[in-house]
Amino acid sequence: RFAKRERWSARQIAMATGISSNTVGNIFKGTTEPRASSLKKICDVIGLPIDQAFVSAEIPAESLN
């Protein structure tokens, strides 16, 4: 959700992190729980402090638009 707001696509994040685009897409859809190392890589790439990843996950999607 944050990545979409900042215009990062799953493919761009995948390329920048070395994580497969399928895995990144599944993380975004909520069908895959990310490893801590993957979450850290994604947060570093999009410029989101890792603690905010947990806060953002608790906020309803409608309030992020």
All heavy atoms as TSV, in Angstrom:
chain	resi	resn	atom	element	x	y	z
A	1	ARG	N	N	0.830	-1.198	0.000
A	1	ARG	CA	C	0.000	0.000	0.000
A	1	ARG	C	C	0.865	1.249	0.000
A	1	ARG	O	O	0.640	2.134	-0.777
A	1	ARG	CB	C	-0.937	-0.038	1.194
A	1	ARG	CG	C	-1.930	-1.167	1.028
A	1	ARG	CD	C	-2.805	-1.335	2.237
A	1	ARG	NE	N	-3.664	-2.454	2.010
A	1	ARG	CZ	C	-3.616	-3.567	2.695
A	1	ARG	NH1	N	-2.782	-3.701	3.683
A	1	ARG	NH2	N	-4.420	-4.546	2.425
A	2	PHE	N	N	1.831	1.277	0.889
A	2	PHE	CA	C	2.769	2.396	0.885
A	2	PHE	C	C	3.492	2.461	-0.449
A	2	PHE	O	O	3.646	3.525	-1.024
A	2	PHE	CB	C	3.775	2.232	2.032
A	2	PHE	CG	C	4.788	3.346	2.088
A	2	PHE	CD1	C	4.494	4.514	2.747
A	2	PHE	CD2	C	6.028	3.216	1.490
A	2	PHE	CE1	C	5.423	5.542	2.807
A	2	PHE	CE2	C	6.955	4.233	1.545
A	2	PHE	CZ	C	6.643	5.400	2.206
A	3	ALA	N	N	3.921	1.304	-0.959
A	3	ALA	CA	C	4.667	1.275	-2.218
A	3	ALA	C	C	3.814	1.819	-3.357
A	3	ALA	O	O	4.309	2.543	-4.209
A	3	ALA	CB	C	5.131	-0.147	-2.526
A	4	LYS	N	N	2.540	1.486	-3.372
A	4	LYS	CA	C	1.670	2.005	-4.423
A	4	LYS	C	C	1.544	3.518	-4.320
A	4	LYS	O	O	1.540	4.218	-5.313
A	4	LYS	CB	C	0.289	1.351	-4.341
A	4	LYS	CG	C	0.288	-0.075	-4.807
A	4	LYS	CD	C	-1.108	-0.654	-4.765
A	4	LYS	CE	C	-1.058	-2.097	-5.221
A	4	LYS	NZ	N	-2.380	-2.721	-5.187
A	5	ARG	N	N	1.444	4.013	-3.092
A	5	ARG	CA	C	1.325	5.451	-2.895
A	5	ARG	C	C	2.557	6.167	-3.407
A	5	ARG	O	O	2.479	7.260	-3.946
A	5	ARG	CB	C	1.095	5.732	-1.405
A	5	ARG	CG	C	0.608	7.128	-1.156
A	5	ARG	CD	C	0.195	7.327	0.285
A	5	ARG	NE	N	1.376	7.296	1.127
A	5	ARG	CZ	C	1.370	6.962	2.392
A	5	ARG	NH1	N	0.267	6.580	2.975
A	5	ARG	NH2	N	2.479	6.988	3.102
A	6	GLU	N	N	3.707	5.546	-3.280
A	6	GLU	CA	C	4.960	6.141	-3.733
A	6	GLU	C	C	5.298	5.736	-5.170
A	6	GLU	O	O	6.375	6.008	-5.647
A	6	GLU	CB	C	6.099	5.725	-2.788
A	6	GLU	CG	C	5.948	6.251	-1.378
A	6	GLU	CD	C	5.943	7.768	-1.315
A	6	GLU	OE1	O	6.719	8.406	-2.050
A	6	GLU	OE2	O	5.154	8.311	-0.537
A	7	ARG	N	N	4.402	5.003	-5.794
A	7	ARG	CA	C	4.530	4.590	-7.197
A	7	ARG	C	C	5.580	3.513	-7.438
A	7	ARG	O	O	6.159	3.430	-8.499
A	7	ARG	CB	C	4.802	5.786	-8.101
A	7	ARG	CG	C	3.836	6.915	-7.906
A	7	ARG	CD	C	2.899	7.041	-9.063
A	7	ARG	NE	N	2.072	8.210	-8.888
A	7	ARG	CZ	C	0.761	8.137	-8.798
A	7	ARG	NH1	N	0.154	7.007	-8.878
A	7	ARG	NH2	N	0.062	9.218	-8.640
A	8	TRP	N	N	5.872	2.688	-6.454
A	8	TRP	CA	C	6.751	1.540	-6.637
A	8	TRP	C	C	5.896	0.361	-7.070
A	8	TRP	O	O	4.914	0.047	-6.427
A	8	TRP	CB	C	7.437	1.160	-5.325
A	8	TRP	CG	C	8.615	1.992	-4.950
A	8	TRP	CD1	C	8.610	3.113	-4.201
A	8	TRP	CD2	C	9.977	1.738	-5.295
A	8	TRP	NE1	N	9.892	3.577	-4.053
A	8	TRP	CE2	C	10.749	2.751	-4.712
A	8	TRP	CE3	C	10.616	0.736	-6.032
A	8	TRP	CZ2	C	12.126	2.807	-4.851
A	8	TRP	CZ3	C	11.978	0.795	-6.159
A	8	TRP	CH2	C	12.726	1.824	-5.585
A	9	SER	N	N	6.279	-0.302	-8.121
A	9	SER	CA	C	5.573	-1.520	-8.520
A	9	SER	C	C	6.254	-2.716	-7.861
A	9	SER	O	O	7.414	-2.635	-7.439
A	9	SER	CB	C	5.600	-1.690	-10.043
A	9	SER	OG	O	6.916	-2.005	-10.478
A	10	ALA	N	N	5.532	-3.823	-7.793
A	10	ALA	CA	C	6.117	-5.052	-7.243
A	10	ALA	C	C	7.344	-5.444	-8.059
A	10	ALA	O	O	8.358	-5.880	-7.501
A	10	ALA	CB	C	5.090	-6.173	-7.236
A	11	ARG	N	N	7.276	-5.253	-9.345
A	11	ARG	CA	C	8.404	-5.608	-10.217
A	11	ARG	C	C	9.628	-4.739	-9.916
A	11	ARG	O	O	10.758	-5.231	-9.854
A	11	ARG	CB	C	8.000	-5.464	-11.678
A	11	ARG	CG	C	9.067	-5.913	-12.640
A	11	ARG	CD	C	8.513	-5.984	-14.052
A	11	ARG	NE	N	9.517	-6.547	-14.929
A	11	ARG	CZ	C	10.118	-5.879	-15.890
A	11	ARG	NH1	N	9.784	-4.625	-16.143
A	11	ARG	NH2	N	11.034	-6.445	-16.635
A	12	GLN	N	N	9.427	-3.450	-9.720
A	12	GLN	CA	C	10.544	-2.557	-9.402
A	12	GLN	C	C	11.171	-2.934	-8.066
A	12	GLN	O	O	12.395	-2.934	-7.936
A	12	GLN	CB	C	10.069	-1.103	-9.343
A	12	GLN	CG	C	9.730	-0.518	-10.691
A	12	GLN	CD	C	9.087	0.841	-10.549
A	12	GLN	OE1	O	8.173	1.038	-9.744
A	12	GLN	NE2	N	9.571	1.801	-11.337
A	13	ILE	N	N	10.337	-3.222	-7.092
A	13	ILE	CA	C	10.856	-3.623	-5.790
A	13	ILE	C	C	11.609	-4.934	-5.910
A	13	ILE	O	O	12.688	-5.090	-5.337
A	13	ILE	CB	C	9.722	-3.712	-4.750
A	13	ILE	CG1	C	9.194	-2.298	-4.464
A	13	ILE	CG2	C	10.190	-4.394	-3.477
A	13	ILE	CD1	C	7.947	-2.256	-3.621
A	14	ALA	N	N	11.059	-5.864	-6.669
A	14	ALA	CA	C	11.726	-7.158	-6.866
A	14	ALA	C	C	13.100	-6.962	-7.487
A	14	ALA	O	O	14.089	-7.545	-7.031
A	14	ALA	CB	C	10.865	-8.069	-7.734
A	15	MET	N	N	13.178	-6.139	-8.511
A	15	MET	CA	C	14.459	-5.906	-9.185
A	15	MET	C	C	15.462	-5.248	-8.241
A	15	MET	O	O	16.643	-5.585	-8.243
A	15	MET	CB	C	14.247	-5.054	-10.435
A	15	MET	CG	C	13.514	-5.804	-11.535
A	15	MET	SD	S	13.120	-4.775	-12.978
A	15	MET	CE	C	14.747	-4.283	-13.501
A	16	ALA	N	N	14.990	-4.323	-7.418
A	16	ALA	CA	C	15.884	-3.585	-6.527
A	16	ALA	C	C	16.336	-4.413	-5.323
A	16	ALA	O	O	17.400	-4.153	-4.764
A	16	ALA	CB	C	15.200	-2.307	-6.034
A	17	THR	N	N	15.530	-5.406	-4.935
A	17	THR	CA	C	15.849	-6.181	-3.739
A	17	THR	C	C	16.429	-7.557	-4.041
A	17	THR	O	O	17.019	-8.180	-3.156
A	17	THR	CB	C	14.593	-6.408	-2.879
A	17	THR	OG1	O	13.617	-7.130	-3.649
A	17	THR	CG2	C	14.026	-5.102	-2.363
A	18	GLY	N	N	16.206	-8.051	-5.258
A	18	GLY	CA	C	16.630	-9.409	-5.576
A	18	GLY	C	C	15.633	-10.463	-5.128
A	18	GLY	O	O	15.902	-11.659	-5.207
A	19	ILE	N	N	14.484	-10.028	-4.656
A	19	ILE	CA	C	13.403	-10.930	-4.272
A	19	ILE	C	C	12.553	-11.146	-5.524
A	19	ILE	O	O	12.318	-10.215	-6.286
A	19	ILE	CB	C	12.547	-10.308	-3.145
A	19	ILE	CG1	C	13.420	-10.008	-1.927
A	19	ILE	CG2	C	11.392	-11.217	-2.769
A	19	ILE	CD1	C	12.732	-9.140	-0.881
A	20	SER	N	N	12.059	-12.357	-5.735
A	20	SER	CA	C	11.285	-12.615	-6.949
A	20	SER	C	C	10.030	-11.742	-6.982
A	20	SER	O	O	9.449	-11.421	-5.940
A	20	SER	CB	C	10.888	-14.090	-7.051
A	20	SER	OG	O	9.800	-14.388	-6.204
A	21	SER	N	N	9.627	-11.356	-8.186
A	21	SER	CA	C	8.447	-10.507	-8.320
A	21	SER	C	C	7.191	-11.238	-7.848
A	21	SER	O	O	6.276	-10.610	-7.318
A	21	SER	CB	C	8.283	-9.988	-9.746
A	21	SER	OG	O	8.218	-11.047	-10.655
A	22	ASN	N	N	7.144	-12.563	-8.015
A	22	ASN	CA	C	6.002	-13.329	-7.507
A	22	ASN	C	C	5.923	-13.218	-5.989
A	22	ASN	O	O	4.847	-13.038	-5.431
A	22	ASN	CB	C	6.097	-14.803	-7.905
A	22	ASN	CG	C	5.743	-15.019	-9.358
A	22	ASN	OD1	O	5.066	-14.207	-9.974
A	22	ASN	ND2	N	6.205	-16.120	-9.908
A	23	THR	N	N	7.068	-13.348	-5.326
A	23	THR	CA	C	7.093	-13.255	-3.867
A	23	THR	C	C	6.683	-11.865	-3.409
A	23	THR	O	O	5.863	-11.726	-2.494
A	23	THR	CB	C	8.488	-13.616	-3.316
A	23	THR	OG1	O	8.792	-14.967	-3.692
A	23	THR	CG2	C	8.541	-13.475	-1.810
A	24	VAL	N	N	7.211	-10.837	-4.042
A	24	VAL	CA	C	6.850	-9.463	-3.669
A	24	VAL	C	C	5.349	-9.256	-3.879
A	24	VAL	O	O	4.664	-8.712	-3.007
A	24	VAL	CB	C	7.668	-8.419	-4.465
A	24	VAL	CG1	C	7.170	-7.008	-4.190
A	24	VAL	CG2	C	9.150	-8.525	-4.122
A	25	GLY	N	N	4.829	-9.708	-5.002
A	25	GLY	CA	C	3.395	-9.585	-5.269
A	25	GLY	C	C	2.556	-10.301	-4.225
A	25	GLY	O	O	1.540	-9.776	-3.761
A	26	ASN	N	N	2.988	-11.497	-3.847
A	26	ASN	CA	C	2.258	-12.258	-2.827
A	26	ASN	C	C	2.323	-11.587	-1.460
A	26	ASN	O	O	1.359	-11.627	-0.695
A	26	ASN	CB	C	2.777	-13.692	-2.753
A	26	ASN	CG	C	2.369	-14.513	-3.955
A	26	ASN	OD1	O	1.383	-14.219	-4.618
A	26	ASN	ND2	N	3.138	-15.546	-4.244
A	27	ILE	N	N	3.449	-10.969	-1.156
A	27	ILE	CA	C	3.559	-10.217	0.102
A	27	ILE	C	C	2.560	-9.063	0.083
A	27	ILE	O	O	1.835	-8.830	1.048
A	27	ILE	CB	C	5.003	-9.704	0.329
A	27	ILE	CG1	C	5.934	-10.887	0.622
A	27	ILE	CG2	C	5.045	-8.671	1.455
A	27	ILE	CD1	C	7.423	-10.547	0.591
A	28	PHE	N	N	2.495	-8.342	-1.035
A	28	PHE	CA	C	1.559	-7.224	-1.154
A	28	PHE	C	C	0.117	-7.684	-1.034
A	28	PHE	O	O	-0.716	-6.988	-0.463
A	28	PHE	CB	C	1.747	-6.494	-2.488
A	28	PHE	CG	C	2.951	-5.605	-2.546
A	28	PHE	CD1	C	3.252	-4.935	-3.716
A	28	PHE	CD2	C	3.786	-5.418	-1.465
A	28	PHE	CE1	C	4.350	-4.099	-3.803
A	28	PHE	CE2	C	4.891	-4.590	-1.527
A	28	PHE	CZ	C	5.164	-3.927	-2.702
A	29	LYS	N	N	-0.194	-8.852	-1.596
A	29	LYS	CA	C	-1.564	-9.387	-1.531
A	29	LYS	C	C	-1.885	-9.985	-0.172
A	29	LYS	O	O	-3.037	-10.252	0.127
A	29	LYS	CB	C	-1.774	-10.455	-2.608
A	29	LYS	CG	C	-1.843	-9.896	-4.008
A	29	LYS	CD	C	-2.205	-10.965	-4.996
A	29	LYS	CE	C	-0.949	-11.682	-5.445
A	29	LYS	NZ	N	-1.180	-12.678	-6.496
A	30	GLY	N	N	-0.869	-10.215	0.622
A	30	GLY	CA	C	-1.088	-10.795	1.932
A	30	GLY	C	C	-1.179	-12.309	1.934
A	30	GLY	O	O	-1.586	-12.906	2.925
A	31	THR	N	N	-0.789	-12.949	0.828
A	31	THR	CA	C	-0.842	-14.405	0.757
A	31	THR	C	C	0.463	-15.060	1.171
A	31	THR	O	O	0.525	-16.276	1.292
A	31	THR	CB	C	-1.228	-14.887	-0.660
A	31	THR	OG1	O	-0.276	-14.383	-1.601
A	31	THR	CG2	C	-2.615	-14.397	-1.042
A	32	THR	N	N	1.501	-14.255	1.374
A	32	THR	CA	C	2.803	-14.739	1.822
A	32	THR	C	C	3.293	-13.851	2.954
A	32	THR	O	O	3.248	-12.626	2.843
A	32	THR	CB	C	3.833	-14.691	0.662
A	32	THR	OG1	O	3.403	-15.556	-0.372
A	32	THR	CG2	C	5.222	-15.095	1.117
A	33	GLU	N	N	3.740	-14.473	4.025
A	33	GLU	CA	C	4.361	-13.725	5.121
A	33	GLU	C	C	5.834	-13.544	4.772
A	33	GLU	O	O	6.535	-14.524	4.503
A	33	GLU	CB	C	4.255	-14.511	6.429
A	33	GLU	CG	C	2.840	-14.599	6.973
A	33	GLU	CD	C	2.346	-13.282	7.524
A	33	GLU	OE1	O	3.161	-12.514	8.082
A	33	GLU	OE2	O	1.143	-13.025	7.400
A	34	PRO	N	N	6.320	-12.300	4.762
A	34	PRO	CA	C	7.720	-12.087	4.395
A	34	PRO	C	C	8.669	-12.527	5.507
A	34	PRO	O	O	8.333	-12.441	6.688
A	34	PRO	CB	C	7.808	-10.583	4.182
A	34	PRO	CG	C	6.732	-10.023	5.054
A	34	PRO	CD	C	5.632	-11.053	5.042
A	35	ARG	N	N	9.823	-12.994	5.099
A	35	ARG	CA	C	10.899	-13.215	6.068
A	35	ARG	C	C	11.340	-11.851	6.567
A	35	ARG	O	O	11.170	-10.843	5.878
A	35	ARG	CB	C	12.099	-13.873	5.398
A	35	ARG	CG	C	11.885	-15.251	4.922
A	35	ARG	CD	C	13.120	-15.673	4.188
A	35	ARG	NE	N	13.235	-17.113	4.165
A	35	ARG	CZ	C	14.210	-17.758	3.592
A	35	ARG	NH1	N	15.181	-17.083	2.989
A	35	ARG	NH2	N	14.255	-19.068	3.602
A	36	ALA	N	N	11.931	-11.825	7.738
A	36	ALA	CA	C	12.424	-10.558	8.298
A	36	ALA	C	C	13.431	-9.916	7.351
A	36	ALA	O	O	13.402	-8.701	7.126
A	36	ALA	CB	C	13.035	-10.777	9.673
A	37	SER	N	N	14.307	-10.735	6.770
A	37	SER	CA	C	15.331	-10.189	5.865
A	37	SER	C	C	14.695	-9.597	4.609
A	37	SER	O	O	15.144	-8.562	4.112
A	37	SER	CB	C	16.355	-11.257	5.509
A	37	SER	OG	O	15.734	-12.352	4.860
A	38	SER	N	N	13.648	-10.227	4.109
A	38	SER	CA	C	12.955	-9.707	2.923
A	38	SER	C	C	12.236	-8.410	3.253
A	38	SER	O	O	12.281	-7.442	2.479
A	38	SER	CB	C	11.955	-10.732	2.386
A	38	SER	OG	O	12.613	-11.892	1.963
A	39	LEU	N	N	11.574	-8.390	4.388
A	39	LEU	CA	C	10.877	-7.181	4.805
A	39	LEU	C	C	11.854	-6.023	4.959
A	39	LEU	O	O	11.586	-4.905	4.521
A	39	LEU	CB	C	10.127	-7.429	6.118
A	39	LEU	CG	C	9.294	-6.275	6.641
A	39	LEU	CD1	C	8.230	-5.855	5.632
A	39	LEU	CD2	C	8.662	-6.658	7.963
A	40	LYS	N	N	13.001	-6.291	5.536
A	40	LYS	CA	C	14.030	-5.251	5.704
A	40	LYS	C	C	14.488	-4.716	4.347
A	40	LYS	O	O	14.603	-3.504	4.150
A	40	LYS	CB	C	15.220	-5.820	6.485
A	40	LYS	CG	C	16.406	-4.898	6.606
A	40	LYS	CD	C	16.222	-3.874	7.696
A	40	LYS	CE	C	17.522	-3.136	7.977
A	40	LYS	NZ	N	17.573	-1.825	7.399
A	41	LYS	N	N	14.738	-5.624	3.395
A	41	LYS	CA	C	15.168	-5.200	2.050
A	41	LYS	C	C	14.109	-4.315	1.397
A	41	LYS	O	O	14.428	-3.278	0.807
A	41	LYS	CB	C	15.428	-6.417	1.162
A	41	LYS	CG	C	16.692	-7.153	1.475
A	41	LYS	CD	C	16.831	-8.351	0.547
A	41	LYS	CE	C	18.012	-9.230	0.919
A	41	LYS	NZ	N	18.104	-10.397	0.028
A	42	ILE	N	N	12.856	-4.743	1.478
A	42	ILE	CA	C	11.774	-3.974	0.861
A	42	ILE	C	C	11.664	-2.606	1.510
A	42	ILE	O	O	11.566	-1.585	0.818
A	42	ILE	CB	C	10.437	-4.751	0.950
A	42	ILE	CG1	C	10.497	-5.989	0.049
A	42	ILE	CG2	C	9.265	-3.858	0.566
A	42	ILE	CD1	C	9.356	-6.973	0.255
A	43	CYS	N	N	11.696	-2.569	2.823
A	43	CYS	CA	C	11.604	-1.285	3.535
A	43	CYS	C	C	12.766	-0.366	3.169
A	43	CYS	O	O	12.565	0.829	2.952
A	43	CYS	CB	C	11.560	-1.518	5.036
A	43	CYS	SG	S	9.982	-2.185	5.601
A	44	ASP	N	N	13.961	-0.920	3.081
A	44	ASP	CA	C	15.125	-0.109	2.707
A	44	ASP	C	C	14.949	0.491	1.314
A	44	ASP	O	O	15.249	1.661	1.091
A	44	ASP	CB	C	16.403	-0.942	2.755
A	44	ASP	CG	C	16.869	-1.239	4.173
A	44	ASP	OD1	O	16.343	-0.632	5.131
A	44	ASP	OD2	O	17.763	-2.101	4.319
A	45	VAL	N	N	14.449	-0.293	0.394
A	45	VAL	CA	C	14.291	0.169	-0.995
A	45	VAL	C	C	13.238	1.265	-1.103
A	45	VAL	O	O	13.442	2.261	-1.789
A	45	VAL	CB	C	13.949	-1.020	-1.932
A	45	VAL	CG1	C	13.400	-0.551	-3.262
A	45	VAL	CG2	C	15.186	-1.871	-2.144
A	46	ILE	N	N	12.118	1.097	-0.425
A	46	ILE	CA	C	11.050	2.096	-0.562
A	46	ILE	C	C	11.179	3.239	0.433
A	46	ILE	O	O	10.387	4.173	0.405
A	46	ILE	CB	C	9.648	1.456	-0.484
A	46	ILE	CG1	C	9.373	0.866	0.900
A	46	ILE	CG2	C	9.455	0.437	-1.586
A	46	ILE	CD1	C	7.955	0.368	1.082
A	47	GLY	N	N	12.183	3.155	1.305
A	47	GLY	CA	C	12.420	4.247	2.244
A	47	GLY	C	C	11.451	4.285	3.411
A	47	GLY	O	O	11.129	5.350	3.922
A	48	LEU	N	N	10.992	3.122	3.818
A	48	LEU	CA	C	10.055	3.021	4.935
A	48	LEU	C	C	10.779	2.431	6.133
A	48	LEU	O	O	11.347	1.342	6.027
A	48	LEU	CB	C	8.880	2.113	4.540
A	48	LEU	CG	C	7.798	1.882	5.587
A	48	LEU	CD1	C	6.989	3.166	5.784
A	48	LEU	CD2	C	6.875	0.757	5.136
A	49	PRO	N	N	10.787	3.119	7.261
A	49	PRO	CA	C	11.384	2.517	8.449
A	49	PRO	C	C	10.663	1.205	8.761
A	49	PRO	O	O	9.437	1.133	8.680
A	49	PRO	CB	C	11.142	3.553	9.556
A	49	PRO	CG	C	10.920	4.838	8.828
A	49	PRO	CD	C	10.269	4.459	7.532
A	50	ILE	N	N	11.409	0.175	9.103
A	50	ILE	CA	C	10.821	-1.153	9.267
A	50	ILE	C	C	9.710	-1.165	10.316
A	50	ILE	O	O	8.719	-1.872	10.154
A	50	ILE	CB	C	11.890	-2.226	9.541
A	50	ILE	CG1	C	11.301	-3.611	9.287
A	50	ILE	CG2	C	12.490	-2.065	10.914
A	50	ILE	CD1	C	12.312	-4.695	9.092
A	51	ASP	N	N	9.824	-0.357	11.350
A	51	ASP	CA	C	8.757	-0.340	12.358
A	51	ASP	C	C	7.453	0.202	11.782
A	51	ASP	O	O	6.371	-0.192	12.204
A	51	ASP	CB	C	9.178	0.440	13.598
A	51	ASP	CG	C	9.484	1.898	13.327
A	51	ASP	OD1	O	10.028	2.217	12.256
A	51	ASP	OD2	O	9.187	2.729	14.205
A	52	GLN	N	N	7.535	1.056	10.778
A	52	GLN	CA	C	6.338	1.583	10.132
A	52	GLN	C	C	5.636	0.540	9.278
A	52	GLN	O	O	4.445	0.651	9.007
A	52	GLN	CB	C	6.687	2.806	9.283
A	52	GLN	CG	C	7.050	4.015	10.097
A	52	GLN	CD	C	5.890	4.486	10.948
A	52	GLN	OE1	O	4.805	4.734	10.445
A	52	GLN	NE2	N	6.113	4.590	12.246
A	53	ALA	N	N	6.352	-0.483	8.832
A	53	ALA	CA	C	5.729	-1.559	8.069
A	53	ALA	C	C	4.684	-2.267	8.925
A	53	ALA	O	O	3.636	-2.674	8.430
A	53	ALA	CB	C	6.775	-2.558	7.579
A	54	PHE	N	N	4.960	-2.371	10.197
A	54	PHE	CA	C	4.013	-3.026	11.096
A	54	PHE	C	C	2.847	-2.110	11.421
A	54	PHE	O	O	1.717	-2.552	11.518
A	54	PHE	CB	C	4.720	-3.488	12.371
A	54	PHE	CG	C	5.775	-4.518	12.090
A	54	PHE	CD1	C	7.116	-4.170	12.073
A	54	PHE	CD2	C	5.419	-5.825	11.810
A	54	PHE	CE1	C	8.094	-5.114	11.807
A	54	PHE	CE2	C	6.384	-6.781	11.539
A	54	PHE	CZ	C	7.722	-6.421	11.540
A	55	VAL	N	N	3.100	-0.834	11.561
A	55	VAL	CA	C	2.034	0.132	11.824
A	55	VAL	C	C	1.121	0.206	10.620
A	55	VAL	O	O	-0.095	0.160	10.738
A	55	VAL	CB	C	2.611	1.531	12.150
A	55	VAL	CG1	C	1.510	2.571	12.227
A	55	VAL	CG2	C	3.399	1.469	13.449
A	56	SER	N	N	1.692	0.291	9.411
A	56	SER	CA	C	0.893	0.393	8.195
A	56	SER	C	C	0.026	-0.843	7.995
A	56	SER	O	O	-1.078	-0.750	7.489
A	56	SER	CB	C	1.802	0.558	6.969
A	56	SER	OG	O	2.506	1.759	7.053
A	57	ALA	N	N	0.496	-2.000	8.409
A	57	ALA	CA	C	-0.274	-3.227	8.257
A	57	ALA	C	C	-1.512	-3.220	9.133
A	57	ALA	O	O	-2.478	-3.919	8.846
A	57	ALA	CB	C	0.607	-4.424	8.579
A	58	GLU	N	N	-1.507	-2.418	10.186
A	58	GLU	CA	C	-2.646	-2.369	11.099
A	58	GLU	C	C	-3.658	-1.294	10.719
A	58	GLU	O	O	-4.743	-1.248	11.273
A	58	GLU	CB	C	-2.141	-2.111	12.518
A	58	GLU	CG	C	-1.272	-3.234	13.039
A	58	GLU	CD	C	-0.605	-2.916	14.369
A	58	GLU	OE1	O	-0.865	-1.819	14.911
A	58	GLU	OE2	O	0.142	-3.760	14.848
A	59	ILE	N	N	-3.318	-0.454	9.752
A	59	ILE	CA	C	-4.204	0.634	9.334
A	59	ILE	C	C	-5.048	0.137	8.167
A	59	ILE	O	O	-4.526	-0.421	7.210
A	59	ILE	CB	C	-3.381	1.865	8.907
A	59	ILE	CG1	C	-2.546	2.377	10.066
A	59	ILE	CG2	C	-4.310	2.967	8.381
A	59	ILE	CD1	C	-1.560	3.456	9.676
A	60	PRO	N	N	-6.377	0.341	8.199
A	60	PRO	CA	C	-7.206	-0.084	7.068
A	60	PRO	C	C	-6.734	0.566	5.774
A	60	PRO	O	O	-6.337	1.729	5.754
A	60	PRO	CB	C	-8.595	0.413	7.453
A	60	PRO	CG	C	-8.554	0.603	8.934
A	60	PRO	CD	C	-7.129	0.958	9.259
A	61	ALA	N	N	-6.791	-0.178	4.690
A	61	ALA	CA	C	-6.304	0.293	3.381
A	61	ALA	C	C	-6.978	1.592	2.960
A	61	ALA	O	O	-6.335	2.454	2.364
A	61	ALA	CB	C	-6.533	-0.782	2.322
A	62	GLU	N	N	-8.241	1.763	3.275
A	62	GLU	CA	C	-8.965	2.963	2.852
A	62	GLU	C	C	-8.333	4.231	3.416
A	62	GLU	O	O	-8.347	5.274	2.784
A	62	GLU	CB	C	-10.431	2.924	3.316
A	62	GLU	CG	C	-11.200	1.704	2.915
A	62	GLU	CD	C	-10.971	0.518	3.866
A	62	GLU	OE1	O	-11.183	0.645	5.079
A	62	GLU	OE2	O	-10.566	-0.538	3.352
A	63	SER	N	N	-7.775	4.153	4.598
A	63	SER	CA	C	-7.208	5.345	5.219
A	63	SER	C	C	-5.846	5.709	4.659
A	63	SER	O	O	-5.334	6.783	4.933
A	63	SER	CB	C	-7.123	5.176	6.731
A	63	SER	OG	O	-6.219	4.157	7.057
A	64	LEU	N	N	-5.246	4.819	3.860
A	64	LEU	CA	C	-3.940	5.096	3.268
A	64	LEU	C	C	-4.043	5.779	1.911
A	64	LEU	O	O	-3.080	6.245	1.363
A	64	LEU	CB	C	-3.119	3.799	3.124
A	64	LEU	CG	C	-2.743	3.120	4.419
A	64	LEU	CD1	C	-2.042	1.807	4.125
A	64	LEU	CD2	C	-1.851	4.004	5.272
A	65	ASN	N	N	-5.249	5.827	1.351
A	65	ASN	CA	C	-5.411	6.415	0.011
A	65	ASN	C	C	-5.455	7.911	0.071
A	65	ASN	O	O	-5.746	8.567	0.972
A	65	ASN	CB	C	-6.689	5.892	-0.646
A	65	ASN	CG	C	-6.573	4.417	-0.942
A	65	ASN	OD1	O	-5.501	3.904	-1.193
A	65	ASN	ND2	N	-7.705	3.749	-0.884
